[in-house]
Amino acid sequence: MPARPRCSASAPSVLIAIALVVPIAFPREGRSGPTAGFLETWPGNSLQGWGGGATYSNPGTGGAGGAGDGFLRVATLSTGNLAATSSGTEYIGNWTAAGITGVRLWLNDVDEAQPLELHLVIGRATNFWLYNPGFIPSSQTWDEFTVDLSSASSFTRITGTGTFEEALQNVDRLQIRHDHEPFVQSPDPIQGDFGVDHLRLTGPLVPVRSTPWGRIKALYR
């Protein structure tokens, strides 16, 4: 009887196994609707459609990835509402159906230290909810923060009517703003600035058929 061939782990099988557990950063171009794994990085000097009533810029370097990594800088040149909002197609839609369970982002109190308390706000103009835990970024240092979307008890509705679940199912905007309790429709005024980078929509693991080995190594650095 011929000997059975030995089974050994080949490079392609290892890549597939690793790819099944690596969260995938989808590119912005060509995507429509919210997707678990989407990553906003503000490449180059792009603002990626974020705006509002403050002053916005992108120095093209100094982001969470270091030299050559751009980021969104949000500033008020005088006392005003320090906030940035996006209504990009990558955020508009049903987050629950997309399996998005949280948001991770990196924040920086750029330039001089200020008494910042940053919050993520999600929903639509008629049903807008603020994440109660405040993020206090370090001065001139990038810190990672996490928003848990699993419970309405962690959020306060600041405009409109409807439930938190309905807001997640009908998102048309995402906002990051400075604010203190009590949370109301308008954020607290302040003169200051902050940076945001590497904003990721998180959720269940996203399987893929193949992932270049160089990209896998980069994800594990």
C-alpha positions as CSV (number, residue, x, y, z in Angstrom):
1,M,0.0,0.0,0.0
2,P,1.6,3.3,-1.0
3,A,2.5,5.7,1.8
4,R,0.1,8.6,2.4
5,P,1.6,12.0,1.6
6,R,2.4,14.1,4.5
7,C,0.3,17.2,5.1
8,S,2.1,20.4,5.6
9,A,1.0,24.0,5.8
10,S,1.7,25.8,2.6
11,A,2.2,29.6,2.2
12,P,-1.1,30.1,0.5
13,S,-3.0,28.2,3.2
14,V,-1.3,30.3,5.9
15,L,-2.2,33.5,4.1
16,I,-5.8,32.5,3.9
17,A,-5.9,31.5,7.5
18,I,-4.4,34.9,8.5
19,A,-6.6,36.8,6.2
20,L,-9.7,35.4,7.9
21,V,-8.8,37.1,11.1
22,V,-7.4,40.4,9.9
23,P,-9.9,43.3,9.8
24,I,-9.8,44.7,6.2
25,A,-9.3,48.4,5.6
26,F,-11.5,49.1,2.5
27,P,-10.5,52.0,0.3
28,R,-12.8,55.0,0.1
29,E,-13.0,55.1,-3.7
30,G,-15.8,53.2,-5.3
31,R,-17.6,52.2,-2.1
32,S,-21.2,53.1,-1.4
33,G,-22.9,52.7,2.0
34,P,-21.4,51.8,5.4
35,T,-19.2,48.7,5.6
36,A,-17.6,47.0,8.6
37,G,-13.8,47.4,8.1
38,F,-13.9,50.8,6.3
39,L,-10.9,52.9,7.3
40,E,-10.7,56.7,6.8
41,T,-7.1,57.9,6.6
42,W,-7.1,61.4,5.0
43,P,-4.3,60.8,2.5
44,G,-2.2,63.6,1.2
45,N,-3.9,66.9,1.9
46,S,-7.4,65.7,1.4
47,L,-10.3,66.7,3.8
48,Q,-12.3,63.7,2.5
49,G,-15.5,65.7,2.6
50,W,-15.4,66.5,6.3
51,G,-16.5,70.1,7.2
52,G,-18.9,72.2,9.1
53,G,-18.5,75.6,10.8
54,A,-14.9,75.4,12.0
55,T,-11.6,75.7,10.0
56,Y,-10.3,72.5,8.4
57,S,-6.9,71.6,7.0
58,N,-4.6,68.7,6.4
59,P,-0.8,69.2,6.7
60,G,-0.1,66.0,4.8
61,T,2.2,64.7,7.5
62,G,2.3,64.0,11.3
63,G,-0.7,61.8,11.4
64,A,-1.1,58.6,13.5
65,G,1.2,56.9,11.0
66,G,4.0,59.5,11.4
67,A,5.8,61.4,8.7
68,G,4.0,61.5,5.4
69,D,0.7,60.5,6.9
70,G,-2.0,63.2,6.5
71,F,-4.8,63.8,9.0
72,L,-7.8,66.1,9.5
73,R,-7.1,69.2,11.6
74,V,-10.1,70.9,13.0
75,A,-9.7,74.4,14.5
76,T,-11.6,77.4,15.8
77,L,-9.6,80.6,15.3
78,S,-11.9,82.3,17.9
79,T,-14.3,81.0,20.4
80,G,-16.8,78.9,18.5
81,N,-18.2,75.4,17.9
82,L,-15.3,73.0,17.5
83,A,-16.7,70.1,15.4
84,A,-16.3,68.2,12.1
85,T,-19.1,66.4,10.3
86,S,-19.1,64.0,7.3
87,S,-22.1,63.0,5.2
88,G,-20.0,60.9,2.9
89,T,-21.6,57.9,1.2
90,E,-19.4,55.5,3.2
91,Y,-21.3,56.6,6.4
92,I,-24.8,56.9,5.0
93,G,-27.1,53.9,5.5
94,N,-28.1,51.1,7.8
95,W,-25.2,50.4,10.2
96,T,-27.0,47.6,11.9
97,A,-27.6,45.7,8.7
98,A,-23.9,46.3,7.8
99,G,-22.8,44.6,11.1
100,I,-21.0,47.7,12.4
101,T,-20.7,47.5,16.1
102,G,-18.3,50.3,16.9
103,V,-15.9,53.0,15.8
104,R,-12.2,53.3,16.5
105,L,-10.3,56.5,15.9
106,W,-7.1,58.3,16.8
107,L,-7.2,61.8,18.2
108,N,-4.5,64.4,19.0
109,D,-4.7,67.7,20.9
110,V,-2.5,69.4,18.3
111,D,-0.5,72.6,19.1
112,E,-1.0,73.9,22.6
113,A,-2.7,71.8,25.2
114,Q,-6.4,72.7,25.7
115,P,-9.3,71.4,27.9
116,L,-10.8,69.3,25.2
117,E,-13.5,66.7,25.6
118,L,-14.3,65.1,22.3
119,H,-17.4,63.1,21.5
120,L,-18.6,61.1,18.5
121,V,-22.2,61.8,17.3
122,I,-24.1,59.6,14.9
123,G,-27.6,59.5,13.3
124,R,-29.4,62.1,11.3
125,A,-30.7,65.7,11.8
126,T,-34.0,64.4,13.0
127,N,-32.5,61.7,15.3
128,F,-29.0,62.6,16.4
129,W,-27.2,60.8,19.2
130,L,-24.0,61.7,21.2
131,Y,-21.6,59.1,22.7
132,N,-21.5,60.1,26.4
133,P,-17.9,59.0,27.3
134,G,-15.7,61.9,26.5
135,F,-12.3,61.5,24.8
136,I,-9.4,63.6,26.1
137,P,-6.5,63.3,23.7
138,S,-2.9,64.0,24.8
139,S,-1.2,67.1,23.7
140,Q,0.8,66.6,20.5
141,T,0.4,62.8,20.8
142,W,-1.9,60.4,19.1
143,D,-4.2,58.3,21.3
144,E,-6.7,55.6,20.1
145,F,-10.3,55.7,21.4
146,T,-13.2,53.3,20.9
147,V,-16.9,54.0,20.6
148,D,-19.2,51.1,21.5
149,L,-22.5,51.1,19.6
150,S,-24.0,48.2,21.4
151,S,-26.2,50.1,23.9
152,A,-28.3,53.2,23.8
153,S,-27.5,53.7,27.5
154,S,-24.1,55.1,26.4
155,F,-25.7,57.8,24.2
156,T,-27.8,60.9,24.6
157,R,-30.2,62.1,21.9
158,I,-29.4,65.7,21.2
159,T,-31.8,66.5,18.4
160,G,-35.1,65.1,17.0
161,T,-37.1,62.1,18.0
162,G,-36.8,58.3,17.7
163,T,-34.8,55.5,19.2
164,F,-31.1,54.9,19.1
165,E,-31.7,51.8,17.1
166,E,-33.7,53.7,14.5
167,A,-30.8,56.2,14.3
168,L,-28.3,53.4,13.6
169,Q,-30.6,52.1,10.9
170,N,-30.9,55.5,9.2
171,V,-27.5,57.2,9.5
172,D,-26.9,60.2,7.3
173,R,-24.0,61.9,9.1
174,L,-21.1,61.3,11.5
175,Q,-19.7,64.1,13.7
176,I,-16.7,64.6,16.1
177,R,-17.1,67.6,18.4
178,H,-15.9,69.2,21.7
179,D,-18.7,69.2,24.3
180,H,-19.4,69.0,28.0
181,E,-22.5,67.9,29.9
182,P,-25.3,68.7,29.7
183,F,-25.4,67.6,26.1
184,V,-27.7,69.6,23.9
185,Q,-28.0,70.4,20.2
186,S,-25.1,72.8,20.0
187,P,-21.6,71.9,21.2
188,D,-19.8,74.0,23.8
189,P,-17.8,76.9,22.4
190,I,-14.1,76.9,22.6
191,Q,-11.0,78.3,20.9
192,G,-8.8,75.4,20.0
193,D,-8.0,72.6,17.6
194,F,-7.6,68.8,17.4
195,G,-6.5,66.2,14.9
196,V,-8.3,63.0,13.9
197,D,-6.9,60.1,11.9
198,H,-7.4,56.4,11.1
199,L,-11.2,56.3,11.8
200,R,-12.4,52.7,11.4
201,L,-15.9,51.3,11.4
202,T,-15.6,48.0,13.3
203,G,-17.7,44.9,13.3
204,P,-17.5,41.1,12.8
205,L,-14.4,39.7,11.1
206,V,-14.5,40.3,7.3
207,P,-13.3,37.2,5.4
208,V,-11.3,37.7,2.2
209,R,-10.1,35.3,-0.4
210,S,-6.5,36.6,-0.5
211,T,-4.4,39.2,1.1
212,P,-0.9,40.2,-0.1
213,W,1.7,39.0,2.4
214,G,3.3,42.5,2.6
215,R,-0.1,44.0,3.7
216,I,-0.5,41.3,6.3
217,K,2.9,42.1,7.8
218,A,2.1,45.8,7.8
219,L,-1.2,45.1,9.7
220,Y,0.7,43.2,12.4
221,R,3.4,45.8,13.0
